[in-house]
Every structure is written in structure tokens, then in C-alpha cells.
Amino acid sequence: MNVNWFKYASPASFLPLASRLARGFAAAAVVLGIAGLAIGLVIAPTDATQGDAYRIIFIHVPAAWMAMLIYVVMAGWSALALGYNTRLSAMMAQALAPTGASMAFLALWTGAFWGRPTWGTYWAWDARMTSTLILLFLYLGVIALRAAIDEPRRADRACAVLALVGVVNVPIIYFSVQWWNTLHQGSSVSLTAAPTMAMTMLAGMLVMTLALWCYCIGVVLWRVQAIIVEREEGAAWMARRVPA
Amino acid sequence: MERYAFYLVGAYGAFAIAIAIEIALVRARLARARSQWRSRAEGTPR
């Protein structure tokens, strides 16, 4: 199959594709979410030491992974926007920031509700939690910076620089549990080692991760459609095309 | 599960609320943008 992917670098071409893809990812997120919650809350056994409090893992870990991944993807789109001055790249970076902030907030919130019954505290200034809080502030900073600059292309460049500078925080979050002696536990799942958790628990967590992937892609594609329509106002292609 | 109900409801409840709010805001923004686009294309006042 020979597909000209560069065609989709144009907002006019990408808009209908984003609409179709968003519907598919939203439907997949619903199906996977129901399956993941069924495994996590019903099928997976109670943990021997943490009891049922561990079930927060099924939303905490996927949200934390998504918060980090979305930042890296946002920085990637920002680099493309800076390097090639492509409009759609900057719009994608703009669309990712609120969802990334939402995931970072959820990682911190659900982590607090997991920490209280297991560690005895909602919050500690340890390296993992503090660096994740900085990630949330970086997302909020990108959103605030864009809101503070009226001219969209100038806002694109300023936000791209901030996103690229802030990406250094992502490996700090990931390796914080190895580099420092943290209250937060080390990784239970790694690409290079066998998982240290039961297979049912792992399956539930991975299905929920897939569900959140699909959710984030779907919601970002919805948001980028709105951004395209808002920012391309007055473009010739919009005058020729009327939405259904 | 009753022993940890407060923490599970606190975590899952916030998760559900956050996702519901985000979807509602994004869908409303998209509907508004499309409506304004339609109005411009048809030459009707927004």
C-alpha cells in the first residue's frame, strides 16, 4: 500500500482523517476500559500484603505512564514545529498539553489515595512524586504560556521551547526510583526483566494502559480538530468546505 | 474491599470525573468550532 503520509501534514487533509480516527479510538477505549476494569476490580485476586488498596494500580500506573509518554510526544511535535515550521505539528503539541496535564494530575491524585493506606501518608517530597509534580507544572506552564501570547505562531515557538527544555524531566521521573532512595517503590514492570506481579494483575494493568492510550489519542484528535477549525479561520479551504 | 472503600472511591471517582470533564469540554469546544465554521460558510451571523 502506497500512502502519501506528507499529505496529512496539511490541516485540511488531516481534519477528516482525525474525525474518523477519533471515533475508532474512542470506541476501542470504551471496550478496553470495560475489560480492564472488570479484570482489575472483579477478576484479579486481592493482594497478600496491600489488600484491595492495590487495585488503584489499574489506573495509577497507566495514568503515570501516559503523563510521561504524552510529554515526550508533545516535545516531539514541538521539535517538528520548530524545525520545519509546520502548522499541524504545533497544533498537535497544543492539543496534547491538557490531556497530559490531566494524566499527570490523575497519577498524583490516585497515587496519594494509594499512598495513604500503604505508606501512611498522602504525600511525601520524594524524588518520584516531586518530579511528577514538576511534570504537572510543566504542562500547566505550557498551557498558561500559550494563553498569555495572542499571536498563535509566536505562542507555538515559545511553547515548543518550553516543551523541549522540560523533556529532561521525563528520564528524571523514570529513573528517580533508581537514582535516589525513595519512598515510592521501584518498577514492577520492565522491558528487560520478568514482571514481579501476578499475571492477572499484570493483564489488568496492561489492558487499562491500552484503554488509556486509546482514550488519550481519541480525545487529543477531537481537540486538534477544534484547534484546526479555530486557527484556520479565514483559510480558503475552510470557505470551500462546509461541515456536516 | 470495604476496608479500603474510601481510597478506592477517592481514586476511581476522581479518575471518572476527570475523564468525564475532559470529554465534555473537548466535545463542547469542537461543537462550538464546527458551529462557527458552519455559520461563516453559510454567511449567517454567529
HADDOCK unambig.tbl for C-alpha pairs under 7 A between the chains (distance, minus, plus):
assign (segid A and resid 52 and name CA) (segid B and resid 1 and name CA) 5.50 0.50 0.50
assign (segid A and resid 52 and name CA) (segid B and resid 4 and name CA) 6.46 0.50 0.50
assign (segid A and resid 53 and name CA) (segid B and resid 4 and name CA) 5.69 0.50 0.50
assign (segid A and resid 53 and name CA) (segid B and resid 8 and name CA) 6.71 0.50 0.50
assign (segid A and resid 56 and name CA) (segid B and resid 8 and name CA) 6.45 0.50 0.50
assign (segid A and resid 56 and name CA) (segid B and resid 11 and name CA) 6.71 0.50 0.50
assign (segid A and resid 106 and name CA) (segid B and resid 15 and name CA) 6.44 0.50 0.50
assign (segid A and resid 109 and name CA) (segid B and resid 11 and name CA) 6.89 0.50 0.50
assign (segid A and resid 110 and name CA) (segid B and resid 11 and name CA) 4.72 0.50 0.50
assign (segid A and resid 113 and name CA) (segid B and resid 7 and name CA) 5.24 0.50 0.50
assign (segid A and resid 113 and name CA) (segid B and resid 10 and name CA) 6.67 0.50 0.50
assign (segid A and resid 113 and name CA) (segid B and resid 11 and name CA) 5.95 0.50 0.50
assign (segid A and resid 114 and name CA) (segid B and resid 7 and name CA) 6.84 0.50 0.50
assign (segid A and resid 219 and name CA) (segid B and resid 23 and name CA) 6.81 0.50 0.50
assign (segid A and resid 222 and name CA) (segid B and resid 26 and name CA) 6.66 0.50 0.50
assign (segid A and resid 222 and name CA) (segid B and resid 30 and name CA) 6.90 0.50 0.50
assign (segid A and resid 223 and name CA) (segid B and resid 26 and name CA) 5.72 0.50 0.50
assign (segid A and resid 223 and name CA) (segid B and resid 30 and name CA) 6.82 0.50 0.50
assign (segid A and resid 225 and name CA) (segid B and resid 30 and name CA) 6.85 0.50 0.50
assign (segid A and resid 226 and name CA) (segid B and resid 29 and name CA) 6.33 0.50 0.50
assign (segid A and resid 226 and name CA) (segid B and resid 30 and name CA) 4.56 0.50 0.50
assign (segid A and resid 226 and name CA) (segid B and resid 33 and name CA) 5.71 0.50 0.50
assign (segid A and resid 229 and name CA) (segid B and resid 33 and name CA) 6.03 0.50 0.50
assign (segid A and resid 230 and name CA) (segid B and resid 33 and name CA) 6.09 0.50 0.50
assign (segid A and resid 239 and name CA) (segid B and resid 41 and name CA) 5.72 0.50 0.50
assign (segid A and resid 242 and name CA) (segid B and resid 38 and name CA) 5.94 0.50 0.50
assign (segid A and resid 242 and name CA) (segid B and resid 41 and name CA) 6.12 0.50 0.50
assign (segid A and resid 243 and name CA) (segid B and resid 34 and name CA) 6.67 0.50 0.50
assign (segid A and resid 243 and name CA) (segid B and resid 38 and name CA) 6.11 0.50 0.50
